[in-house]
Amino acid sequence: MNRAVAPLLAVLAMAGLAPTSAVAAVPVEVRAGEASEVVQVEGRSPVHRASGIIYPEKAGALRLGKLSVFGPGDVVGVYYLSGEPGDTLLSFFVYPASQGMDAEERSVTAAIDRAWRAERLAPPVALRLPAGARVGWYDLENKHSTGRSVYVIVRRGDWYLKARMTLAAATSGDAGLALVQSAMDALPWAE
């Protein structure tokens, strides 16, 4: 921060008038790899170090709540509507593209089938997404919750960008579909 501005901000803060940082630091959970996979600079959205892809502060009405590192170049941002148990949430993954799109989509659907009792649905709406995006809709149920879920996979150079959004049971119908579209519109699919 500019040394000349810092005293002014301190005075404004004491008066309760200081501007807030545009983006608060987001907790980073490291499951494998290192926290350095994500670059965070005060006042700016976190950046996936290897790809340069930005994790926006908000995805529609959902707010970025945490980042998790799963290994070299493998990072997910988790977005919450309210942060309450059973909440609508969006996971936005950026990870190395180590296989073709068909194989990647099979891996994604197999993971969904392992974790949930999942019924694949016809798309209730056509999302505005880049050409070549893969999309799947499900009604999901497991011992913890039920809801409607959508995944989107896009290949961007050497990286896959994947969003999986699960709507809480209370968020359904047209309002739920609008929530999905606004979240997908906010994600950095294009280069």
Secondary structure as UniProt FT lines:
FT   TURN            3..4
FT   HELIX           5..14
FT   TURN            15..16
FT   STRAND          28..30
FT   HELIX           35..37
FT   STRAND          38..39
FT   TURN            42..43
FT   STRAND          47..48
FT   TURN            49..51
FT   STRAND          58..59
FT   TURN            60..61
FT   STRAND          62..71
FT   TURN            72..73
FT   STRAND          74..80
FT   TURN            85..86
FT   STRAND          89..96
FT   HELIX           101..115
FT   STRAND          117..121
FT   TURN            131..132
FT   STRAND          134..141
FT   STRAND          146..156
FT   TURN            157..158
FT   STRAND          159..168
FT   TURN            169..170
FT   HELIX           173..186
//
